[in-house]
Structures are given as structure tokens and as C-alpha cells.
Amino acid sequence: MPIDRRDPAGRTQSRGRCHLYVLPVVVEDLLKLGFSRDPLARLQQLHPRWYEQFDLDRAFTLETESVPDARRLELRFRREFAAHNAPRPLTMREDAGGAREWYRGAYDSLAAASHALEGEGFTRHAPLRTWLRTALEARADLLFDWTSLLGVDDRETPRPGGLRATPAQTAVRDALGAFDALDIDLAPWLPEAVLRWHRASR
């Protein structure tokens, strides 16, 4: 689905709930720290196949009542974990921003700090997979119209594994892959031809 790669928390009003997020990378002891009103959109901004790049069973957020609250937490942790600061992985989108908020070897300490903040009244969403599944399901009704960008020629030429896929095929394959990764049934949400193409393209 089309996304705005800028961080939503950076361009919205201060009122309304926000999330401080901690997103560990799969395999490496590396994580992304930041804040956003929409953690799902933020993950989509960072990588088109975010559900394969990040460990969703270890990822978590702390929900705050406002953007300034989340920003204060982020600044606090940026100071506390400055020694753990690390370069942005080359696999992540450069235009997603937040290149300075990557940390190595800080997950356990951040998780412990988040538990302490939960005791102070913050809502902790962990594992983040559960929250993301609910958020993704809420947007599933957009899929039928959006996948119409997959033309007839694209639908008739599945590209297993994405090999030699067209840009439209790649975009749709990446988006639908998130539903598969989070065990959301796509059958109710897709045109039958697109569903057949998707199943043949995996």
C-alpha cells in the first residue's frame, strides 16, 4: 500500500497518542529507536519487507499521551545509550530518516527500562507483532482497490521469489507479504485474480 516515508510524528500536531518504539533487527544485535504516531507506517518506511528485517517478537513500543511525551523519552534514551550508537544498516531506506537513532548492544537495557516505565503507567505493547497484526487488519479493506495497479499482464506472469518482477509486482508482493507474515487471511480482501497471482508468486 502507498506510504509516506516521512515519520508521521515529525509533521503532526502534538495532541494525540504517540509511541516510543524499539525495533530490533533480525540476527544482528542492532535496533532502531524512535517515536511515531503510527509504528506500522514507520516500519514500512524503513524497509519494504520490514516483517523480515525486524524481530517482531522482540520489538515493542511504549504508548504515550502525546508526541512531546514520546519525544522526551526518546531524548532520554538517546543520551543514556549514546555509547551504543551505531551506523544505519545499508539495507534500510536512506530516505526514511532517523539515521542517527540506531543502537548496538542496547536491547536488554532498553527492555528493562520499558518495564519500569510500564510500572509508572505507560502502556507497553509487547510483543509488537500482536499490535501490528491488529493495525494491519484494520487497513485490509484498502487492498482491493490498491491492488488494481497490478495490470492484467502482471497478474498473468507470476514471479516466484520476486525474480525479474516489475515495479508494480514488487510493490504488491512486498505489501501482501506482510499479511502472510502476520497470519492474516488475504482471501476476503483481494480480487480472485490477484490472490491467485500472489499465491503463485511466493
MARVO-612038 format. One record per residue: residue number from 0; residue in three letters; x, y, z of N, C-alpha, C, O in turn. Coordinates in Angstrom, 3 decimals. Layout:
! MARVO-612038
<NUM ALA <X Y Z> <X Y Z> <X Y Z> <X Y Z>>
...
//
This chain:
! MARVO-612038
<0 MET <0.835 -1.180 0.000> <0.000 0.000 0.000> <0.875 1.236 0.000> <1.944 1.213 0.609>>
<1 PRO <0.470 2.321 -0.658> <1.323 3.503 -0.729> <1.549 4.092 0.653> <0.641 4.129 1.483>>
<2 ILE <2.772 4.552 0.889> <3.111 5.110 2.190> <3.859 6.416 2.013> <4.458 6.669 0.968>>
<3 ASP <3.817 7.241 3.048> <4.626 8.448 3.127> <5.836 8.089 3.961> <5.691 7.717 5.126>>
<4 ARG <7.031 8.192 3.393> <8.220 7.700 4.078> <8.732 8.645 5.155> <9.695 8.320 5.850>>
<5 ARG <8.113 9.798 5.306> <8.498 10.664 6.413> <7.850 10.169 7.694> <6.769 9.579 7.666>>
<6 ASP <8.514 10.411 8.815> <7.978 9.964 10.097> <6.748 10.785 10.452> <6.846 12.007 10.565>>
<7 PRO <5.578 10.145 10.634> <4.362 10.900 10.933> <4.483 11.772 12.176> <3.902 12.856 12.214>>
<8 ALA <5.218 11.333 13.190> <5.302 12.103 14.430> <6.023 13.421 14.223> <5.873 14.341 15.026>>
<9 GLY <6.793 13.524 13.173> <7.541 14.748 12.945> <6.753 15.827 12.242> <7.245 16.948 12.107>>
<10 ARG <5.532 15.529 11.784> <4.799 16.515 10.998> <3.339 16.639 11.425> <2.521 17.178 10.679>>
<11 THR <3.007 16.148 12.615> <1.637 16.251 13.094> <1.591 17.120 14.334> <2.628 17.450 14.909>>
<12 GLN <0.401 17.489 14.741> <0.241 18.275 15.947> <0.645 17.452 17.161> <0.732 16.226 17.095>>
<13 SER <0.890 18.137 18.265> <1.372 17.466 19.466> <0.282 16.689 20.183> <0.577 15.787 20.966>>
<14 ARG <-0.981 17.031 19.923> <-2.064 16.331 20.602> <-2.252 14.946 20.010> <-2.005 14.730 18.823>>
<15 GLY <-2.689 14.010 20.839> <-2.942 12.657 20.360> <-1.842 11.698 20.760> <-0.699 12.097 20.983>>
<16 ARG <-2.195 10.452 20.847> <-1.270 9.435 21.330> <-0.120 9.200 20.360> <-0.236 9.417 19.154>>
<17 CYS <0.984 8.752 20.926> <2.189 8.506 20.149> <2.869 7.267 20.734> <2.463 6.769 21.783>>
<18 HIS <3.893 6.780 20.058> <4.612 5.593 20.516> <6.113 5.835 20.472> <6.643 6.319 19.471>>
<19 LEU <6.787 5.501 21.549> <8.230 5.311 21.500> <8.436 3.868 21.058> <7.877 2.954 21.664>>
<20 TYR <9.229 3.650 20.014> <9.399 2.280 19.521> <10.845 1.808 19.646> <11.792 2.588 19.552>>
<21 VAL <10.974 0.512 19.860> <12.269 -0.173 19.873> <12.127 -1.353 18.920> <11.341 -2.269 19.161>>
<22 LEU <12.903 -1.321 17.829> <12.755 -2.297 16.751> <14.072 -3.038 16.538> <14.953 -2.534 15.842>>
<23 PRO <14.220 -4.223 17.122> <15.461 -4.980 16.931> <15.523 -5.603 15.534> <14.522 -6.082 15.000>>
<24 VAL <16.703 -5.581 14.974> <16.930 -6.198 13.667> <17.092 -7.704 13.846> <17.648 -8.159 14.846>>
<25 VAL <16.610 -8.464 12.889> <16.791 -9.916 12.914> <18.286 -10.238 12.797> <19.003 -9.600 12.027>>
<26 VAL <18.737 -11.208 13.547> <20.113 -11.733 13.538> <21.081 -10.808 14.282> <21.697 -11.233 15.259>>
<27 GLU <21.228 -9.551 13.842> <22.194 -8.651 14.470> <21.691 -8.113 15.806> <20.484 -8.016 16.030>>
<28 ASP <22.630 -7.762 16.696> <22.285 -7.115 17.962> <22.214 -5.611 17.727> <23.005 -4.840 18.270>>
<29 LEU <21.256 -5.219 16.911> <21.120 -3.838 16.461> <19.640 -3.481 16.506> <18.787 -4.322 16.224>>
<30 LEU <19.336 -2.236 16.860> <17.935 -1.841 16.939> <17.751 -0.400 16.501> <18.686 0.401 16.495>>
<31 LYS <16.513 -0.099 16.135> <16.111 1.270 15.792> <15.263 1.806 16.929> <14.302 1.171 17.362>>
<32 LEU <15.636 2.990 17.408> <14.891 3.684 18.456> <14.268 4.928 17.850> <14.903 5.609 17.045>>
<33 GLY <13.046 5.227 18.220> <12.421 6.436 17.706> <11.016 6.596 18.249> <10.614 5.895 19.178>>
<34 PHE <10.268 7.527 17.662> <8.883 7.711 18.071> <8.034 8.004 16.851> <8.495 8.612 15.885>>
<35 SER <6.801 7.568 16.911> <5.892 7.736 15.785> <4.462 7.562 16.267> <4.197 6.802 17.198>>
<36 ARG <3.556 8.263 15.635> <2.138 8.037 15.921> <1.656 6.731 15.303> <0.649 6.169 15.733>>
<37 ASP <2.373 6.255 14.300> <1.938 5.059 13.577> <3.134 4.127 13.378> <3.810 4.208 12.352>>
<38 PRO <3.405 3.249 14.336> <4.567 2.359 14.206> <4.531 1.472 12.968> <5.582 1.152 12.413>>
<39 LEU <3.341 1.067 12.524> <3.257 0.252 11.317> <3.762 1.033 10.109> <4.569 0.522 9.333>>
<40 ALA <3.295 2.254 9.950> <3.762 3.079 8.835> <5.265 3.325 8.931> <5.961 3.360 7.917>>
<41 ARG <5.758 3.493 10.153> <7.195 3.730 10.323> <8.010 2.522 9.870> <9.043 2.678 9.220>>
<42 LEU <7.558 1.337 10.206> <8.240 0.127 9.749> <8.231 0.048 8.229> <9.238 -0.314 7.621>>
<43 GLN <7.111 0.380 7.616> <7.017 0.354 6.158> <7.972 1.357 5.524> <8.501 1.118 4.439>>
<44 GLN <8.190 2.471 6.199> <9.124 3.475 5.697> <10.565 2.970 5.735> <11.364 3.280 4.852>>
<45 LEU <10.883 2.198 6.755> <12.266 1.769 6.957> <12.699 0.695 5.967> <13.847 0.687 5.521>>
<46 HIS <11.785 -0.212 5.619> <12.142 -1.288 4.689> <10.867 -1.858 4.070> <9.887 -2.063 4.785>>
<47 PRO <10.854 -2.120 2.754> <9.630 -2.637 2.122> <9.216 -4.014 2.637> <8.037 -4.366 2.601>>
<48 ARG <10.193 -4.792 3.117> <9.873 -6.100 3.696> <10.264 -6.084 5.180> <11.038 -6.914 5.656>>
<49 TRP <9.702 -5.117 5.874> <10.006 -4.869 7.280> <9.761 -6.086 8.158> <10.453 -6.281 9.157>>
<50 TYR <8.799 -6.889 7.800> <8.418 -8.066 8.584> <9.479 -9.159 8.519> <9.442 -10.098 9.315>>
<51 GLU <10.412 -9.057 7.598> <11.540 -9.983 7.533> <12.806 -9.383 8.137> <13.701 -10.114 8.560>>
<52 GLN <12.881 -8.071 8.178> <14.088 -7.386 8.643> <14.117 -7.181 10.154> <15.188 -7.144 10.759>>
<53 PHE <12.931 -7.047 10.765> <12.858 -6.767 12.196> <12.267 -7.951 12.950> <11.410 -8.670 12.436>>
<54 ASP <12.739 -8.139 14.173> <12.256 -9.221 15.036> <10.986 -8.740 15.736> <11.053 -8.069 16.766>>
<55 LEU <9.852 -9.082 15.181> <8.576 -8.565 15.682> <8.182 -9.174 17.018> <7.309 -8.645 17.706>>
<56 ASP <8.813 -10.276 17.391> <8.512 -10.893 18.684> <9.317 -10.268 19.820> <9.002 -10.479 20.992>>
<57 ARG <10.347 -9.505 19.486> <11.126 -8.787 20.499> <10.871 -7.284 20.442> <11.152 -6.570 21.404>>
<58 ALA <10.348 -6.808 19.335> <10.052 -5.381 19.199> <8.941 -4.979 20.166> <8.078 -5.786 20.513>>
<59 PHE <8.978 -3.722 20.592> <7.924 -3.229 21.483> <7.797 -1.718 21.335> <8.681 -1.048 20.801>>
<60 THR <6.678 -1.205 21.822> <6.503 0.247 21.917> <5.998 0.602 23.304> <5.428 -0.228 24.013>>
<61 LEU <6.219 1.846 23.671> <5.594 2.445 24.845> <4.645 3.516 24.330> <5.069 4.469 23.676>>
<62 GLU <3.374 3.360 24.624> <2.377 4.317 24.148> <2.311 5.502 25.103> <2.213 5.332 26.318>>
<63 THR <2.366 6.699 24.536> <2.320 7.922 25.337> <1.073 8.725 24.971> <0.411 8.440 23.974>>
<64 GLU <0.767 9.717 25.777> <-0.435 10.511 25.535> <-0.232 11.604 24.502> <-1.202 12.180 24.011>>
<65 SER <1.031 11.897 24.164> <1.288 12.967 23.200> <2.642 12.759 22.539> <3.471 11.986 23.020>>
<66 VAL <2.854 13.459 21.430> <4.148 13.429 20.748> <5.264 13.963 21.649> <6.328 13.347 21.707>>
<67 PRO <5.065 15.096 22.361> <6.144 15.565 23.243> <6.553 14.546 24.300> <7.732 14.444 24.638>>
<68 ASP <5.584 13.787 24.827> <5.929 12.758 25.814> <6.850 11.706 25.195> <7.844 11.306 25.801>>
<69 ALA <6.512 11.267 23.993> <7.345 10.266 23.317> <8.705 10.846 22.961> <9.723 10.161 23.066>>
<70 ARG <8.724 12.098 22.544> <9.996 12.742 22.198> <10.907 12.837 23.418> <12.115 12.623 23.315>>
<71 ARG <10.325 13.158 24.572> <11.138 13.252 25.793> <11.762 11.900 26.145> <12.927 11.830 26.536>>
<72 LEU <10.982 10.836 26.002> <11.529 9.507 26.279> <12.650 9.165 25.306> <13.684 8.623 25.697>>
<73 GLU <12.432 9.487 24.039> <13.471 9.193 23.048> <14.761 9.952 23.369> <15.848 9.377 23.320>>
<74 LEU <14.644 11.233 23.696> <15.832 12.027 24.015> <16.538 11.486 25.255> <17.767 11.460 25.316>>
<75 ARG <15.760 11.058 26.233> <16.351 10.465 27.439> <17.175 9.232 27.079> <18.310 9.080 27.532>>
<76 PHE <16.598 8.357 26.266> <17.309 7.125 25.923> <18.475 7.396 24.973> <19.492 6.705 25.032>>
<77 ARG <18.341 8.376 24.115> <19.467 8.719 23.236> <20.669 9.164 24.056> <21.809 8.840 23.724>>
<78 ARG <20.413 9.907 25.128> <21.519 10.336 25.992> <22.093 9.146 26.764> <23.309 8.971 26.840>>
<79 GLU <21.200 8.333 27.334> <21.652 7.217 28.159> <22.444 6.180 27.364> <23.358 5.549 27.894>>
<80 PHE <22.090 6.009 26.099> <22.709 4.951 25.300> <23.580 5.495 24.174> <23.786 4.834 23.157>>
<81 ALA <24.080 6.695 24.370> <24.917 7.321 23.334> <26.126 6.463 22.984> <26.555 6.434 21.831>>
<82 ALA <26.675 5.769 23.967> <27.854 4.934 23.714> <27.533 3.741 22.826> <28.438 3.116 22.273>>
<83 HIS <26.246 3.421 22.685> <25.827 2.279 21.866> <25.427 2.693 20.447> <25.031 1.851 19.641>>
<84 ASN <25.530 3.972 20.150> <25.102 4.462 18.840> <25.862 3.756 17.719> <27.066 3.520 17.823>>
<85 ALA <25.144 3.422 16.647> <25.737 2.656 15.548> <25.236 3.197 14.214> <24.205 3.869 14.173>>
<86 PRO <25.947 2.916 13.125> <25.503 3.378 11.805> <24.207 2.694 11.373> <23.907 1.574 11.787>>
<87 ARG <23.458 3.387 10.542> <22.263 2.799 9.938> <22.664 1.634 9.037> <23.602 1.761 8.249>>
<88 PRO <21.967 0.501 9.140> <22.273 -0.612 8.227> <22.037 -0.202 6.778> <21.083 0.517 6.481>>
<89 LEU <22.886 -0.648 5.895> <22.770 -0.277 4.488> <21.513 -0.847 3.841> <21.082 -0.372 2.791>>
<90 THR <20.927 -1.862 4.467> <19.710 -2.458 3.911> <18.475 -1.591 4.142> <17.444 -1.803 3.504>>
<91 MET <18.571 -0.618 5.048> <17.421 0.229 5.345> <17.371 1.422 4.395> <18.400 1.884 3.902>>
<92 ARG <16.172 1.908 4.148> <16.000 3.027 3.229> <16.663 4.289 3.779> <16.411 4.704 4.910>>
<93 GLU <17.495 4.871 2.968> <18.178 6.097 3.381> <17.197 7.248 3.533> <17.358 8.094 4.413>>
<94 ASP <16.171 7.284 2.669> <15.233 8.405 2.694> <14.196 8.288 3.806> <13.321 9.146 3.924>>
<95 ALA <14.281 7.231 4.629> <13.343 7.086 5.746> <13.717 7.972 6.925> <12.907 8.160 7.832>>
<96 GLY <14.926 8.519 6.928> <15.360 9.375 8.026> <15.732 8.571 9.263> <15.726 7.340 9.246>>
<97 GLY <16.055 9.286 10.335> <16.389 8.631 11.596> <17.694 7.867 11.575> <17.852 6.892 12.310>>
<98 ALA <18.638 8.297 10.741> <19.888 7.547 10.581> <20.734 7.528 11.848> <21.587 6.655 12.007>>
<99 ARG <20.508 8.477 12.748> <21.340 8.551 13.960> <20.748 7.793 15.143> <21.342 7.771 16.221>>
<100 GLU <19.591 7.175 14.957> <18.923 6.506 16.082> <19.006 4.984 15.987> <18.026 4.284 16.240>>
<101 TRP <20.177 4.483 15.624> <20.431 3.043 15.614> <21.422 2.729 16.729> <22.379 3.471 16.949>>
<102 TYR <21.180 1.613 17.435> <21.992 1.289 18.610> <22.347 -0.191 18.621> <21.539 -1.049 18.266>>
<103 ARG <23.570 -0.461 19.034> <24.056 -1.840 19.119> <24.283 -2.214 20.585> <24.896 -1.461 21.342>>
<104 GLY <23.779 -3.394 20.973> <24.006 -3.881 22.325> <23.187 -3.194 23.399> <23.558 -3.228 24.572>>
<105 ALA <22.074 -2.569 23.021> <21.284 -1.810 23.999> <19.919 -2.430 24.287> <19.165 -1.899 25.102>>
<106 TYR <19.591 -3.539 23.633> <18.221 -4.051 23.731> <17.828 -4.413 25.159> <16.777 -3.981 25.633>>
<107 ASP <18.645 -5.192 25.851> <18.265 -5.660 27.189> <18.032 -4.490 28.140> <17.088 -4.504 28.930>>
<108 SER <18.884 -3.489 28.064> <18.734 -2.327 28.948> <17.489 -1.519 28.600> <16.793 -1.032 29.491>>
<109 LEU <17.209 -1.376 27.315> <16.002 -0.653 26.908> <14.742 -1.423 27.306> <13.751 -0.824 27.723>>
<110 ALA <14.783 -2.736 27.178> <13.630 -3.545 27.580> <13.378 -3.400 29.080> <12.232 -3.267 29.510>>
<111 ALA <14.450 -3.427 29.872> <14.301 -3.271 31.322> <13.739 -1.893 31.662> <12.875 -1.766 32.530>>
<112 ALA <14.231 -0.865 30.977> <13.731 0.490 31.219> <12.263 0.609 30.844> <11.502 1.317 31.504>>
<113 SER <11.865 -0.086 29.781> <10.463 -0.015 29.356> <9.544 -0.684 30.372> <8.418 -0.231 30.582>>
<114 HIS <10.013 -1.754 30.999> <9.213 -2.402 32.042> <9.032 -1.457 33.233> <7.954 -1.394 33.825>>
<115 ALA <10.087 -0.731 33.576> <9.988 0.230 34.675> <8.980 1.328 34.341> <8.200 1.742 35.200>>
<116 LEU <8.997 1.798 33.094> <8.057 2.838 32.679> <6.628 2.304 32.623> <5.673 3.038 32.877>>
<117 GLU <6.491 1.037 32.295> <5.165 0.422 32.325> <4.598 0.484 33.742> <3.403 0.707 33.937>>
<118 GLY <5.469 0.283 34.719> <5.048 0.376 36.108> <4.631 1.778 36.512> <3.921 1.965 37.500>>
<119 GLU <5.082 2.773 35.731> <4.710 4.163 36.006> <3.428 4.572 35.281> <2.966 5.706 35.418>>
<120 GLY <2.854 3.642 34.507> <1.573 3.936 33.868> <1.570 3.970 32.358> <0.508 4.117 31.752>>
<121 PHE <2.741 3.837 31.724> <2.774 3.788 30.265> <2.264 2.425 29.784> <2.477 1.407 30.442>>
<122 THR <1.597 2.421 28.642> <1.145 1.167 28.048> <2.261 0.596 27.192> <2.769 1.262 26.289>>
<123 ARG <2.638 -0.641 27.481> <3.716 -1.302 26.739> <3.102 -2.333 25.795> <2.375 -3.226 26.229>>
<124 HIS <3.393 -2.205 24.519> <2.900 -3.155 23.525> <4.034 -4.117 23.187> <4.963 -3.768 22.459>>
<125 ALA <3.946 -5.329 23.723> <4.994 -6.324 23.518> <4.389 -7.720 23.653> <3.635 -7.979 24.591>>
<126 PRO <4.712 -8.618 22.725> <5.500 -8.344 21.518> <4.715 -7.468 20.547> <3.486 -7.509 20.516>>
<127 LEU <5.422 -6.690 19.770> <4.759 -5.747 18.875> <3.989 -6.454 17.763> <3.102 -5.860 17.150>>
<128 ARG <4.316 -7.698 17.502> <3.618 -8.468 16.468> <2.098 -8.401 16.663> <1.356 -8.255 15.691>>
<129 THR <1.638 -8.506 17.903> <0.199 -8.508 18.181> <-0.432 -7.175 17.793> <-1.473 -7.144 17.137>>
<130 TRP <0.200 -6.078 18.197> <-0.314 -4.746 17.854> <-0.294 -4.538 16.343> <-1.242 -3.996 15.775>>
<131 LEU <0.776 -4.966 15.700> <0.905 -4.783 14.256> <-0.154 -5.577 13.491> <-0.687 -5.107 12.486>>
<132 ARG <-0.451 -6.764 13.967> <-1.469 -7.580 13.297> <-2.823 -6.873 13.324> <-3.534 -6.841 12.319>>
<133 THR <-3.172 -6.313 14.468> <-4.434 -5.581 14.586> <-4.438 -4.357 13.670> <-5.431 -4.078 12.998>>
<134 ALA <-3.319 -3.630 13.650> <-3.227 -2.431 12.813> <-3.305 -2.773 11.333> <-3.940 -2.057 10.559>>
<135 LEU <-2.660 -3.869 10.937> <-2.669 -4.260 9.530> <-4.057 -4.744 9.108> <-4.522 -4.426 8.014>>
<136 GLU <-4.708 -5.504 9.969> <-6.068 -5.964 9.665> <-7.014 -4.784 9.461> <-7.915 -4.843 8.624>>
<137 ALA <-6.809 -3.719 10.225> <-7.686 -2.550 10.121> <-7.548 -1.853 8.771> <-8.426 -1.085 8.380>>
<138 ARG <-6.449 -2.115 8.055> <-6.218 -1.468 6.758> <-6.458 -2.405 5.581> <-6.253 -2.029 4.427>>
<139 ALA <-6.891 -3.621 5.877> <-7.041 -4.620 4.819> <-8.093 -4.226 3.786> <-8.018 -4.653 2.634>>
<140 ASP <-9.071 -3.416 4.188> <-10.121 -3.050 3.236> <-9.611 -2.129 2.129> <-10.328 -1.868 1.163>>
<141 LEU <-8.372 -1.633 2.264> <-7.776 -0.803 1.215> <-7.170 -1.644 0.091> <-6.874 -1.129 -0.987>>
<142 LEU <-6.989 -2.932 0.349> <-6.234 -3.764 -0.582> <-6.929 -3.966 -1.923> <-6.272 -3.966 -2.964>>
<143 PHE <-8.237 -4.136 -1.913> <-8.942 -4.477 -3.152> <-8.697 -3.421 -4.222> <-8.318 -3.747 -5.347>>
<144 ASP <-8.913 -2.156 -3.872> <-8.710 -1.083 -4.851> <-7.230 -0.878 -5.152> <-6.848 -0.658 -6.302>>
<145 TRP <-6.394 -0.953 -4.107> <-4.972 -0.668 -4.318> <-4.309 -1.689 -5.235> <-3.466 -1.321 -6.053>>
<146 THR <-4.671 -2.956 -5.115> <-4.025 -3.975 -5.941> <-4.484 -3.918 -7.393> <-3.992 -4.677 -8.227>>
<147 SER <-5.416 -3.031 -7.699> <-5.809 -2.868 -9.099> <-4.679 -2.266 -9.924> <-4.727 -2.304 -11.153>>
<148 LEU <-3.651 -1.703 -9.259> <-2.498 -1.195 -10.005> <-1.717 -2.336 -10.648> <-0.874 -2.111 -11.516>>
<149 LEU <-2.004 -3.557 -10.216> <-1.384 -4.727 -10.823> <-2.147 -5.037 -12.109> <-3.243 -5.597 -12.064>>
<150 GLY <-1.576 -4.678 -13.243> <-2.254 -4.832 -14.520> <-2.448 -6.285 -14.922> <-1.919 -7.198 -14.288>>
<151 VAL <-3.215 -6.483 -15.987> <-3.518 -7.835 -16.460> <-2.238 -8.590 -16.787> <-2.099 -9.760 -16.428>>
<152 ASP <-1.297 -7.930 -17.469> <-0.046 -8.600 -17.828> <0.725 -9.025 -16.587> <1.298 -10.114 -16.550>>
<153 ASP <0.741 -8.166 -15.567> <1.430 -8.504 -14.322> <0.780 -9.708 -13.647> <1.474 -10.599 -13.157>>
<154 ARG <-0.542 -9.733 -13.622> <-1.243 -10.816 -12.934> <-1.053 -12.158 -13.632> <-1.137 -13.212 -13.001>>
<155 GLU <-0.799 -12.113 -14.921> <-0.670 -13.360 -15.674> <0.762 -13.878 -15.717> <1.035 -14.916 -16.320>>
<156 THR <1.681 -13.149 -15.070> <3.081 -13.580 -15.069> <3.632 -13.570 -13.646> <4.349 -12.645 -13.265>>
<157 PRO <3.303 -14.588 -12.863> <3.854 -14.667 -11.503> <5.379 -14.712 -11.533> <5.977 -15.279 -12.447>>
<158 ARG <5.995 -14.110 -10.525> <7.449 -14.105 -10.405> <7.817 -14.711 -9.052> <8.025 -13.976 -8.087>>
<159 PRO <7.901 -16.032 -8.970> <8.229 -16.654 -7.680> <9.506 -16.072 -7.089> <10.532 -15.972 -7.762>>
<160 GLY <9.421 -15.689 -5.812> <10.575 -15.098 -5.142> <10.894 -13.693 -5.595> <11.910 -13.134 -5.182>>
<161 GLY <10.053 -13.100 -6.437> <10.288 -11.742 -6.903> <11.296 -11.634 -8.028> <11.674 -10.526 -8.409>>
<162 LEU <11.742 -12.761 -8.571> <12.766 -12.748 -9.611> <12.248 -12.069 -10.876> <11.225 -12.471 -11.431>>
<163 ARG <12.963 -11.035 -11.325> <12.637 -10.271 -12.535> <11.230 -9.673 -12.474> <10.569 -9.527 -13.502>>
<164 ALA <10.783 -9.335 -11.288> <9.452 -8.744 -11.128> <9.433 -7.305 -11.618> <10.449 -6.611 -11.571>>
<165 THR <8.280 -6.864 -12.085> <8.104 -5.464 -12.456> <7.968 -4.632 -11.177> <7.711 -5.190 -10.110>>
<166 PRO <8.136 -3.302 -11.265> <7.958 -2.470 -10.065> <6.591 -2.659 -9.409> <6.491 -2.696 -8.183>>
<167 ALA <5.541 -2.778 -10.219> <4.203 -2.978 -9.647> <4.117 -4.314 -8.932> <3.558 -4.400 -7.839>>
<168 GLN <4.667 -5.357 -9.539> <4.654 -6.670 -8.902> <5.427 -6.653 -7.584> <4.991 -7.234 -6.590>>
<169 THR <6.568 -5.987 -7.588> <7.382 -5.920 -6.373> <6.638 -5.203 -5.251> <6.631 -5.668 -4.111>>
<170 ALA <6.011 -4.069 -5.572> <5.294 -3.300 -4.557> <4.158 -4.114 -3.947> <3.978 -4.129 -2.729>>
<171 VAL <3.394 -4.788 -4.801> <2.261 -5.577 -4.306> <2.758 -6.797 -3.537> <2.218 -7.130 -2.482>>
<172 ARG <3.777 -7.458 -4.060> <4.318 -8.640 -3.378> <4.824 -8.282 -1.984> <4.566 -9.007 -1.023>>
<173 ASP <5.545 -7.163 -1.870> <6.067 -6.754 -0.565> <4.938 -6.441 0.409> <4.988 -6.843 1.572>>
<174 ALA <3.921 -5.725 -0.060> <2.811 -5.348 0.820> <2.020 -6.569 1.273> <1.684 -6.687 2.451>>
<175 LEU <1.723 -7.470 0.353> <0.933 -8.647 0.710> <1.733 -9.616 1.574> <1.163 -10.379 2.353>>
<176 GLY <3.043 -9.582 1.434> <3.883 -10.440 2.263> <3.724 -10.159 3.743> <3.887 -11.058 4.568>>
<177 ALA <3.406 -8.916 4.090> <3.201 -8.571 5.498> <1.992 -9.307 6.069> <2.015 -9.754 7.215>>
<178 PHE <0.946 -9.429 5.270> <-0.249 -10.140 5.729> <0.060 -11.621 5.942> <-0.409 -12.230 6.903>>
<179 ASP <0.847 -12.190 5.043> <1.255 -13.586 5.218> <2.095 -13.743 6.486> <1.895 -14.681 7.258>>
<180 ALA <3.034 -12.823 6.693> <3.939 -12.922 7.839> <3.195 -12.822 9.165> <3.617 -13.401 10.166>>
<181 LEU <2.086 -12.082 9.169> <1.317 -11.898 10.398> <0.067 -12.779 10.435> <-0.834 -12.567 11.246>>
<182 ASP <0.032 -13.771 9.540> <-1.044 -14.779 9.536> <-2.432 -14.163 9.380> <-3.369 -14.523 10.094>>
<183 ILE <-2.548 -13.238 8.445> <-3.840 -12.631 8.129> <-4.310 -13.187 6.790> <-3.599 -13.091 5.789>>
<184 ASP <-5.486 -13.759 6.772> <-6.033 -14.363 5.562> <-6.349 -13.276 4.537> <-7.115 -12.354 4.817>>
<185 LEU <-5.758 -13.390 3.358> <-5.958 -12.380 2.318> <-7.188 -12.643 1.455> <-7.634 -11.752 0.734>>
<186 ALA <-7.732 -13.833 1.518> <-8.828 -14.200 0.620> <-10.009 -13.224 0.653> <-10.555 -12.912 -0.405>>
<187 PRO <-10.423 -12.731 1.827> <-11.586 -11.822 1.825> <-11.288 -10.440 1.259> <-12.215 -9.666 1.015>>
<188 TRP <-10.022 -10.113 1.044> <-9.657 -8.732 0.756> <-9.133 -8.495 -0.657> <-8.925 -7.344 -1.043>>
<189 LEU <-8.915 -9.548 -1.434> <-8.283 -9.386 -2.741> <-9.183 -9.864 -3.872> <-9.977 -10.787 -3.688>>
<190 PRO <-9.064 -9.237 -5.045> <-9.698 -9.822 -6.234> <-9.146 -11.230 -6.444> <-7.977 -11.485 -6.156>>
<191 GLU <-9.957 -12.122 -6.931> <-9.540 -13.513 -7.069> <-8.292 -13.655 -7.935> <-7.419 -14.473 -7.646>>
<192 ALA <-8.211 -12.853 -9.000> <-7.049 -12.943 -9.892> <-5.767 -12.526 -9.176> <-4.715 -13.130 -9.384>>
<193 VAL <-5.852 -11.500 -8.337> <-4.674 -11.043 -7.595> <-4.272 -12.083 -6.552> <-3.084 -12.327 -6.341>>
<194 LEU <-5.258 -12.691 -5.904> <-4.959 -13.717 -4.910> <-4.244 -14.900 -5.559> <-3.280 -15.424 -5.002>>
<195 ARG <-4.712 -15.321 -6.731> <-4.045 -16.427 -7.438> <-2.618 -16.049 -7.797> <-1.694 -16.844 -7.626>>
<196 TRP <-2.441 -14.821 -8.298> <-1.097 -14.354 -8.657> <-0.181 -14.347 -7.435> <0.964 -14.795 -7.498>>
<197 HIS <-0.701 -13.833 -6.328> <0.112 -13.742 -5.113> <0.553 -15.124 -4.650> <1.719 -15.320 -4.306>>
<198 ARG <-0.355 -16.069 -4.638> <-0.010 -17.415 -4.183> <1.016 -18.065 -5.101> <1.862 -18.837 -4.648>>
<199 ALA <0.941 -17.753 -6.386> <1.898 -18.323 -7.339> <3.244 -17.614 -7.300> <4.242 -18.148 -7.783>>
<200 SER <3.276 -16.412 -6.729> <4.499 -15.602 -6.736> <5.352 -15.787 -5.491> <6.481 -15.301 -5.441>>
<201 ARG <4.836 -16.473 -4.496> <5.579 -16.607 -3.240> <6.763 -17.558 -3.397> <7.501 -17.789 -2.439>>
//
